[in-house]
Amino acid sequence: MYILSKKLKNLPVYTKSKEYLGKIQEIEIDLDNQNIVRYLVKSNQMVKRLVGKQLIIKPPQVLSLDEEKMVVEDNIIKEKKAGLVREPATLS
């Protein structure tokens, strides 16, 4: 399946447990091998209070991606609450 980059922008991002994190703001691509390096996600209001304005999501952390949404691992909110994540937050 293929998707245009303009459809990825503003795509909603959810955790595996269906918690809304925000929307894809930017996509970084490695020009040498033409692979996506990371997705920059603009946080929603609740997440912003926990982790800051922007989340950084790496491709291995993406569980699914289609034209309607991106689903990622649950660990970002748990790690921040435990005091283990600094801004900008990275799902790792």
N, C-alpha and C positions, 0 to 999 in steps of 0.2 A: 504494500500500500504506500502511496505517496501523498504528501500534503504540501500545499504552498506555504511559504513562510508567512505570508500575510494572514493566513488562517490560524497560524500558531500564535501570533500576537493577540493578546487579550483572551487567550484560551484559559478557562478556569482550571485551577489546580486544587486537587483534593488529596487528602491522605487516604490510606487503605481503609481506615475506619470512617471514611466519609466526612471528615472535617475539612471545611473550605479554608484554604490558605491564602488565596489571592489569584492574580492573573499573570500569565507570562508577559513580561515587558520587553525583554530582549533575548536574543540567542547568540551565543559566541561560537564561532566556527574556526577550527584549526585550518588555516589555508594550505599547509603542507600536505595534509592527508584528507582534507575536505570532510572532516568529522565534526559533529557537534561536541563542544568541550563542556559547556554548561548552559543552563537556562537561568535567566534572571527573572525572578518573580516579584511583582509588587505585592506586598503583604496587605491583607485585609485589616480592618481596625483591631480586631481581637489579637491577631497574630502580631501586629505591629507593636503592641504593648509588651509582648513577650520577647520578640527577637529583633525588632527594628523594622525599617521601611522595606528592606529587600531580603529575599531568600536566594541562595545560590543552590541550584539543584544540578547534580552531575548525572549524566546518562545512566550509569549503573543503578541509581536510586529511583529511576522511573519504572514503575510496575506496568503501566499501560499508557498508551497515548493514541487518541483518535481525534476525529474532527469535532467532538463535543467536549472533551476534557482530558486532562493529564492526571494520573493517579500515582502517588509517590508513597514511600515508606512512612510509617507513623512516627518515627523516632525524633523528629525535630522539636516538637513541643515538649516531649518528655525530657530531652536533654537540656533545653533551656530552663525548665522548671527546676532541674537539678543543679543549675548554675554551671553547666559544662560548655555552653555555646556563647561565643562572642559575636558582635555585629561585624560585617554582615553575616547572617546565619548561613551555615552550610550544612546541607543534609549529608552526613557521612557516617 
